[in-house]
Amino acid sequence: MGFSAMTPDQLAAKIPDGAKICVPPDYAGVAMELTRAVVRRGVRNLHLVCVPVSGLQAELLIGSGAIATLETSAITLGEYGTAHRFVQGLKSKAFRMLDATCPAVHAAIQAAGKGVPFAPLRGMLGTDLLDRRSDWKVIDNPFSDEKDPIVLLPAIRCDIAMFHAPYADRNGNVFIGRRRELVAMAHASESAFVTVEEVRDVDLLASEETAAGCLAAAYVGGIAEAPRGAWPLHLWDMYGYDEPHLKTYSEMARSADGFQRYLDQFVRERRAAE
């Protein structure tokens, strides 16, 4: 093997307080075991950027007190119920909220990956989001002879892109398939911290077929092996949602005490049992 994979707790130890972290939506590959390790470590003052939405991952980080700033277009558990820790945190002003839209987050992440300071977008014109985001600027299109307003979004540059994938190869390249948002996140960040189901003794760059679905090791700052590391969320076509567990979380997270019991049972004890 060309590199040594870490454990999720070892990888979490590389995440400092105050880091700006971007994470993907549930369908793309969420690093839940790494998230639990971050909670166990007690990381604080994170700026969490959801690309463009999040669910249980954000709930655990918010409820555990890890988040100082949240930038997202939505936090939702979907059919599994209300994101109670997010709602309570919003009401109590436990974190600074940066409202966004899905296109806005994607455009700002892509701008950072391209190394440009901002991205233009029209979709927010006429909405109250412009009143809430003083960092978004409306200008007149300099290429138009008519009045033509457009919104400029500052690039979202992150310290760490954090996600879960099926496997890495012996050189530290990561297979991400067609999930191009993961590439955009990595390009917009100083480094990608990735958990994988396994490390395989192959070279993803050896063929055109696998290279096309690969995030090169140059963008990866750390890899941890974590079988079923997206649990209780799904990972592509490899395994599905743990629906009973998600319903259990939704019920327990209704109260602060219930959420703490959830952490004791499924986050802290999970480490103690290893």
N, C-alpha and C positions, 0 to 999 in steps of 0.2 A: 504494500500500500504506500502511496506517495504522501499521505498525511495521516494524522491520528485524530479520529473523531472523539469528541468530548461527550460527557453526560449533559443532560439539560441543566442540571444545577451548576456545572462548571461553566456552561455557556452563559447562564444567567449572571454569574459572578462578573462577567465582562461588561455588563450593562450598568453604567453609572447613574447615580441620582441626577435628575435634570436632563436626561437624554431626550432627544426628539425622535420618536419611533413611528414608522408607518407600518400598518398592518392591512391585510387584504380582507375582502368579504368572505363569508362562510363557504361559498362555492369554489374558492380558488386554492384553499389549503391553509388552514389556521393553525399556528403553532401553540396548541393548547397546553401541552406538557411543559413547554418552555414558559408559557404564561404562568402556570402554577408554580414553576420554579422561581419566577420573578416575584410572585406574591410571597412565597416562603422566605425569600431573601429580604423582603421589606423595602424594596426600591421605592423611592419617593420623587415627587416633583417632575414626573414625566409629562412631556407634551406628546399626546397620542393623536396621530393623523390616521383616520380610517379611509381607506382607498376603495370605494368611497363611503362604505357603511360597515358597521360591526354589530355584534350581538353579545354572545356569552363572554367572549374574550374581553371586550370593553367592560362588561358588567363586573367581572372578577377584579379587574384593575381599578375600576372606580370604587367598588365596595370595599376594597382593601386599603384605600387611601393612597394609591400610587399615582393618581393623576392630578396634575396642577392645571393643565390646559387640554381641552378636548376639541378637536377640529374634525367635523364629520357632517354628512348630510342626513344621517339617521343612525340611531341605535335601536335595534329591534330584535325580539326573539321570535317574530313571526307568529305562526300558529301556536307556539308554545307559551304565549302569554306576554304580559307587559314586562319591559325591562325596568324592574322596580328600583334597582340601585342607581341606574341612570336618572330616572325620574326624581328620586329622592335627592340625589346629588345636585340636580338642576334646581330644585326648589330651595335647597339649603345653601346654594351658591358654594358648593364644596370645590368647584373647579371653574376656571374661566372657559366659557363656551364660545367657540367660533363656528357659527352656523355657516353651512355651505350647501352646494348642490352637487350632485354626482358629476355632471360635466365640468364644474368648476374645480373640483378636487383633481380629476383626471388631467385637466388642462394645466394646472399649476404643477403637478408632479412631472408631467412631460416637459414643461419648461425647464425645470431643474435638471432633468436628464440631458437636455440639449445645451445646458450651460448658458441659457438666456435669462434675463432678470424678471421677465413677466410673460404672461400669455393673454391675448385678447379674446374676449367672449361676449356674446350679446344677450344670452338667455336671462340674465338677472335684471335687465332694464325694466323699470316699472314695478319692481318688487321692493318690499321693505327690507330685504337683505342688505341693500346698499346703505341703509341707515344704521345697520348693526355692524357692518364691516368697514371701519374707517380706513383699513389698509387696501380696500378695493377702490380704484380710481376710475371715474368716467371722463373720457376725453372725446373730442371730435376726431373722427377718422381723418388723418392728415392727407389721405389720398382721394378724398371726396370734395367736390366743389359745392355740395349741398350739406346741410346740417345732418350729421350722421354719427350719433353718439355710440360709443363702444366702451365696454368695461375692461380695464386692465387688472389682471390678477397677479400678485407677486408670486414668484416661483416658490414651491414648497421644497426646501432642501432639508433632508433629515440626517440624523447621525446613523440610524440603524433601520434597515428594512428587515422585518421579522416574519417568517412564514414556514410552513411545513410542506414537504414534497415527498414523492415516493422513494427516491433513492439518489445518492451521490455516487460518483465513480471513484476510483483509487487515487485520482489526482485532485479531487475536491471540486470538480464540476458537478452541477446539480441538474437533474432532469426536471423540467417544469412544463413540458409538453406544449400545449397551445395557450397556457395561461400567461398572456403577454403582459398583463398588469403587474406580474411579479418581476418581469424584466424592467418595466418602467420604474417600479419602486426601488429596485437595486441600483439603477442608473441615477436615481435622484438622491441616493444616500451615500454616506461615506463608506458604509459596509453593509453586507447582508448577513444576518445570523439565521441559520437555517437548521431545522430539525428534519430528519428523514426517517423513513421506515427502516432503511438498511443502507449500508455501503457495499457496493458491488465491485468485484475485481474486473472492471471493464474500463474502457476509455470512451467517453461519450463523444469526444471530438474526432474519433477515428473514422466515422462514416458521416455522409451528408444527412442521412435519415435521423440519426440521434443528435447530431450537432445542431440541427435546426430547432430542436426542443430543449436546448441546454442553456443554462446560465453559467458562464465561464467562471472558473475559480478566481480569476482576477477581481471579481466583484464580491467575493465571499470572504467574510472575516472570521467565520467560525461555523462548524457543523457538529451537530450532536445527533447520535442515534437515539431514536425514540419510537419503538414499535407502537403502532396505534396512537401516534403522537398528536393527532387531531381530535381524538376522543374527548367529549361525547359528540362532537361534530363529525361530519363525513369527510372522506378524502376521495374525491373524484369518483371513479367506479370501483375503488378498492374495498371500501366499507361505508355503510350508511350511518345516518344519525342514530344515536341511542335515544329513542323517543321517550321511554320511561324515565330515563335519567333527566332529560331536559324538562319533563313535566315536574319531576321532583325538585329540580332547581327552582323552577318558577314558583312553586308553592313555598319553599323554604325562604326564598329571597324577598318575600312580601314584607318581612320585618328585618330590622337590623340584627336582632338576636338570632333569627332563623338563618340569616346569611352567615353569621359567624359560626353557627353550627354546621352549615354546609362546608365552610372552609376547614373546620376541624376534621370533618369526616372525609372529605374528598380532595383536599389540598394538602393539609399538614400531615394527616395520617397516611396519605398516599406515599409521601417521602419516607416516613418512619417505617413503613412496611417493606421498603426495598432492601 
